[in-house]
């Protein structure tokens, strides 16, 4: 197996692992809102868990567990911190439903920084050489991906917490309560206070496909920009100069035969 084929196989495996992980996390996040559609559980219980775990928004309080701690760190960022953590309710145009401004801003900011940053890095990479000492494309790509993931992480943790607690509640109500308490503890995954605003404003008001769509626009959508950016940042397989069968390309084959012909030509006779 050539190095090119081996690299292609490793890249393919990396894409599959990333897709599998994203699918697993996305399934857990959307479970409380997709399962009720087929008659398993109730959407209102998911909103209740979300409100309980996120806690009431108050000055200096940004949620529970690791999600709340990260949210507090993001809130301290100059200029953008307040916008990314705002619990102000806004109405989504066209569907007359509300969500927190911070949740919407988080998704949009993560998408612009993550996807836009990777596109910029790929463009810079085209003008770089392999023997360059400093590759700015790698720096820009790493910063874009890291920032995108960091911004989205509190919302992703919130979605995972609510999903896990919901699944536990389906098996046993007491289990659901215990899991919710554990996840909202200091060292649990926790939930942001933005989740409390979402749960309080929409509890009991959603039905059918509207519930998962709204959640996809909030906690669920937070996972989309980082995953797309990670896929775009995966190294691309470079084309080999050989065909899949291992034979030289027509250009190299022509050069090879030309060299043979030159060697086989008889030397010119000296002029008389």
Secondary structure by P-SEA (a helix, b strand, c coil): ccaaaaaaaaaaaaaaaaaaaaaaaaaaaaccccccccccccaaaaaaaaaaaacccccccccccaaaaaaaaaaacccccccccccbbbbcccccbbbbaaaaaaaaaaaaaaaaaaaaaaaaaaaccccccccaaaaaaaaaaaaaaaaaaaaaaaaaaaaaaaaaaaacaaaaaaaaaaaaccccccccaaaaaaaaacccccccaaaaaaaaacccccccaaaaaaaaaccccccccccccccccaaaaaaaaaaaaaaacccccccc
